[in-house]
Amino acid sequence: MKTRFIYLLGVIIGLLVLLRFIQRSKEGFQNDIAGAADTFTLYYAEWCPHCKTVKPAFTEWAKNGFVTAAGKNVKVRMVEQSEKPEEIAAKGIKGFPTFLLETADGKTVEFQGDRTPEGYLKFLEEQLQLTRAQSA
């Protein structure tokens, strides 16, 4: 009886490990499909009135997890201040909302523009074309 219990416990643990591996592989595969080396992130706080204003449109715009700008796939994400305080501190973010573009070549550019889907796309197009021109 004890042997069966240990065997069953081993099988369950093995299945959980396998499930986690499959889940991580799927996430990695989806990121590879997107081909996103550039990332545009909205850092926000739930208590912030300005964040509450921009969040709905940004959420809708970013629902696929990436957008295409300047012929490149750009990963789009949202980070809530209480969920990743160490990331926010590491980036030196002092106010909310803050929008950052992190390019494949390691540059970070803060978005200062019209807080609309059109404004975000215009910013990404300009920055990515500038990055492409500088690396050529």
C-alpha positions as CSV (number, residue, x, y, z in Angstrom):
1,M,0.0,0.0,0.0
2,K,2.8,2.4,0.9
3,T,4.6,1.5,-2.3
4,R,1.5,2.3,-4.4
5,F,1.1,5.7,-2.7
6,I,4.7,6.6,-3.4
7,Y,4.4,5.5,-7.0
8,L,1.2,7.5,-7.4
9,L,2.7,10.5,-5.8
10,G,5.7,10.2,-8.2
11,V,3.4,10.0,-11.2
12,I,1.4,13.1,-10.1
13,I,4.6,15.1,-9.5
14,G,5.9,14.0,-12.9
15,L,2.7,15.1,-14.6
16,L,2.8,18.4,-12.9
17,V,6.4,19.0,-14.0
18,L,5.5,17.9,-17.6
19,L,2.5,20.3,-17.6
20,R,4.6,23.2,-16.5
21,F,7.2,22.4,-19.2
22,I,4.6,22.3,-21.9
23,Q,3.1,25.6,-20.6
24,R,6.5,27.4,-20.7
25,S,7.3,25.9,-24.1
26,K,3.9,27.1,-25.5
27,E,4.6,30.6,-24.1
28,G,8.1,30.6,-25.7
29,F,6.7,29.3,-29.0
30,Q,4.1,32.1,-29.0
31,N,6.8,34.7,-28.3
32,D,8.9,33.2,-31.2
33,I,5.9,33.5,-33.5
34,A,5.5,37.1,-32.6
35,G,9.2,37.6,-33.3
36,A,9.1,40.5,-30.9
37,A,12.5,41.7,-29.8
38,D,11.2,45.2,-29.2
39,T,8.9,45.8,-26.3
40,F,6.4,48.6,-25.5
41,T,5.2,48.6,-21.9
42,L,2.6,50.5,-20.0
43,Y,3.5,50.8,-16.4
44,Y,0.5,51.8,-14.3
45,A,-1.1,51.8,-10.9
46,E,-4.7,50.9,-10.1
47,W,-5.1,53.9,-7.8
48,C,-3.9,56.4,-10.5
49,P,-6.7,58.4,-12.2
50,H,-4.6,59.1,-15.3
51,C,-4.0,55.3,-15.6
52,K,-7.7,54.6,-15.4
53,T,-8.2,57.0,-18.3
54,V,-5.6,55.4,-20.6
55,K,-5.9,51.8,-19.6
56,P,-9.1,50.7,-21.5
57,A,-7.9,51.9,-24.9
58,F,-4.4,50.6,-24.3
59,T,-5.8,47.2,-23.2
60,E,-7.9,46.9,-26.3
61,W,-5.0,48.0,-28.6
62,A,-2.6,45.5,-26.9
63,K,-5.0,42.6,-26.7
64,N,-3.0,40.4,-29.1
65,G,0.2,40.9,-27.1
66,F,2.0,42.5,-30.0
67,V,1.5,45.1,-32.8
68,T,3.3,45.6,-36.1
69,A,5.2,48.9,-36.5
70,A,7.8,49.8,-39.1
71,G,7.5,46.3,-40.5
72,K,8.5,44.7,-37.1
73,N,6.5,42.9,-34.5
74,V,6.6,44.7,-31.2
75,K,5.6,43.0,-28.0
76,V,3.1,45.0,-26.0
77,R,2.6,44.5,-22.3
78,M,1.1,46.1,-19.2
79,V,2.7,46.1,-15.7
80,E,0.8,47.0,-12.6
81,Q,2.9,48.8,-10.0
82,S,2.0,46.4,-7.1
83,E,2.7,43.3,-9.2
84,K,6.3,44.0,-10.2
85,P,7.7,46.8,-7.9
86,E,11.3,45.6,-8.4
87,E,11.0,46.0,-12.2
88,I,9.5,49.4,-11.8
89,A,12.3,50.5,-9.4
90,A,15.0,49.0,-11.7
91,K,13.6,51.1,-14.6
92,G,13.6,54.3,-12.4
93,I,9.9,54.9,-12.9
94,K,8.6,57.6,-10.6
95,G,5.2,58.4,-11.9
96,F,2.2,56.7,-13.6
97,P,1.3,56.0,-16.3
98,T,4.7,55.6,-17.9
99,F,5.2,54.1,-21.3
100,L,8.6,52.7,-22.3
101,L,9.9,51.3,-25.6
102,E,12.8,48.9,-25.1
103,T,14.4,48.1,-28.4
104,A,16.3,45.0,-29.5
105,D,19.6,46.9,-29.4
106,G,19.1,47.8,-25.7
107,K,17.8,51.4,-26.0
108,T,15.0,52.6,-23.8
109,V,12.8,55.5,-24.9
110,E,10.0,57.0,-22.9
111,F,6.8,57.7,-24.8
112,Q,5.7,61.3,-24.7
113,G,2.9,61.7,-27.1
114,D,-0.8,61.4,-27.7
115,R,-2.2,58.6,-25.4
116,T,-4.3,56.9,-28.1
117,P,-3.7,53.8,-30.2
118,E,-2.8,56.1,-33.1
119,G,-0.3,58.0,-30.9
120,Y,1.3,54.8,-29.7
121,L,1.7,53.5,-33.2
122,K,3.1,56.8,-34.5
123,F,5.7,56.8,-31.8
124,L,6.6,53.2,-32.4
125,E,6.9,53.8,-36.2
126,E,9.1,56.8,-35.6
127,Q,11.4,55.2,-33.0
128,L,11.8,51.9,-34.9
129,Q,12.6,53.7,-38.1
130,L,15.1,55.8,-36.3
131,T,16.7,52.7,-34.7
132,R,16.8,51.0,-38.1
133,A,18.5,54.1,-39.7
134,Q,21.1,54.3,-36.9
135,S,22.0,50.6,-37.1
136,A,22.4,50.7,-40.9
